Amino acid sequence: MGGFKRPKTVGEWIRDHLSESGEDYPGSMYRQYKDWIGQVSKKQGPKMPSYQSFRTTVWMLKKLGLLVPTRREQGGGRSRRQYYRVSDQYGTQTWDDPGWRDPRKALYGERA
């Protein structure tokens, strides 16, 4: 078929990005994720997750304890940016947690 196979899930990309950057906020991460997908895709116009879908993934990773909020700062207008980092709660086990690959399944089980 020659289609696009994403080498990482959104959760895995977030984990790797935050391990390099230390912390970031969802809007910035989403823009960088879109750029990354454009670079690794072999086809024109690969399907991108919506910003809301990306934010939902961040929320699920936070709920799983894999991401922790670090600080807030004023964004554009009246919004506030919430920054996140990878949790060190479980030490090195955090990096291999199956929640990075499929946070919805990790939260809700097979039927999600």
C-alpha positions as CSV (number, residue, x, y, z in Angstrom):
1,M,0.0,0.0,0.0
2,G,2.9,2.4,0.7
3,G,0.8,4.4,3.2
4,F,2.0,6.5,6.1
5,K,2.9,4.5,9.2
6,R,3.4,6.8,12.1
7,P,6.6,5.7,13.9
8,K,5.4,7.1,17.2
9,T,2.0,7.7,18.8
10,V,1.1,11.2,20.0
11,G,1.8,10.1,23.6
12,E,5.2,8.7,22.7
13,W,6.0,11.9,20.8
14,I,5.0,14.0,23.8
15,R,7.2,11.8,26.1
16,D,10.2,12.2,23.8
17,H,9.6,15.9,23.2
18,L,9.4,16.7,26.9
19,S,12.4,14.5,27.7
20,E,14.4,16.8,25.4
21,S,12.8,20.2,26.3
22,G,12.1,19.6,30.0
23,E,8.7,21.3,29.9
24,D,6.2,22.8,27.4
25,Y,2.6,23.7,27.0
26,P,0.0,22.0,24.7
27,G,-0.2,24.7,22.0
28,S,3.5,24.8,21.5
29,M,3.7,21.0,21.5
30,Y,0.9,20.7,19.0
31,R,2.6,23.0,16.5
32,Q,5.9,21.1,16.8
33,Y,4.1,17.8,16.5
34,K,2.5,18.9,13.3
35,D,5.9,20.0,11.9
36,W,7.4,16.7,12.9
37,I,4.6,14.7,11.2
38,G,5.1,16.8,8.0
39,Q,8.8,15.9,8.1
40,V,8.4,12.1,8.7
41,S,5.5,11.6,6.4
42,K,6.1,10.2,2.9
43,K,2.8,11.4,1.6
44,Q,1.3,14.8,0.9
45,G,-1.0,16.2,3.6
46,P,-0.9,13.4,6.2
47,K,-3.9,13.2,8.5
48,M,-3.3,15.3,11.6
49,P,-5.1,15.0,14.9
50,S,-7.1,18.1,15.9
51,Y,-5.8,20.4,18.5
52,Q,-8.6,19.3,20.8
53,S,-7.6,15.6,20.3
54,F,-4.0,16.5,21.1
55,R,-5.1,18.3,24.3
56,T,-7.2,15.3,25.2
57,T,-4.1,13.1,24.9
58,V,-2.3,15.5,27.3
59,W,-5.2,15.3,29.7
60,M,-5.2,11.5,29.7
61,L,-1.4,11.3,30.2
62,K,-1.8,13.7,33.2
63,K,-4.7,11.5,34.5
64,L,-2.4,8.5,34.3
65,G,0.3,10.3,36.3
66,L,2.7,10.3,33.3
67,L,2.7,14.1,33.0
68,V,2.7,16.6,35.8
69,P,1.9,20.3,35.6
70,T,4.8,22.6,36.3
71,R,3.8,26.2,36.0
72,R,1.2,28.5,34.5
73,E,1.8,31.8,32.6
74,Q,-0.3,34.3,30.9
75,G,-0.9,33.5,27.3
76,G,-2.5,35.5,24.5
77,G,-5.6,37.4,25.6
78,R,-7.1,36.1,28.8
79,S,-5.9,32.5,28.5
80,R,-3.2,31.0,30.7
81,R,-0.7,28.4,29.5
82,Q,-0.2,25.3,31.6
83,Y,3.2,23.8,31.2
84,Y,3.9,20.1,31.7
85,R,6.8,17.8,32.2
86,V,7.3,14.0,32.4
87,S,6.6,12.6,35.8
88,D,9.5,11.0,37.7
89,Q,7.1,9.4,40.1
90,Y,8.0,5.9,38.9
91,G,11.6,6.5,38.0
92,T,12.7,4.8,34.8
93,Q,9.5,2.6,34.7
94,T,7.6,5.7,33.6
95,W,9.3,5.6,30.2
96,D,8.1,2.1,29.4
97,D,4.6,2.6,30.7
98,P,2.0,1.4,28.1
99,G,0.0,4.6,28.7
100,W,2.4,6.5,26.4
101,R,1.4,4.2,23.5
102,D,-2.3,4.2,24.1
103,P,-3.5,6.4,27.0
104,R,-7.2,5.8,26.2
105,K,-6.7,2.0,26.5
106,A,-4.6,2.5,29.7
107,L,-7.4,4.6,31.3
108,Y,-10.5,2.8,30.1
109,G,-9.4,-0.7,29.1
110,E,-10.0,-2.6,25.9
111,R,-13.5,-1.3,25.1
112,A,-12.4,2.3,24.8
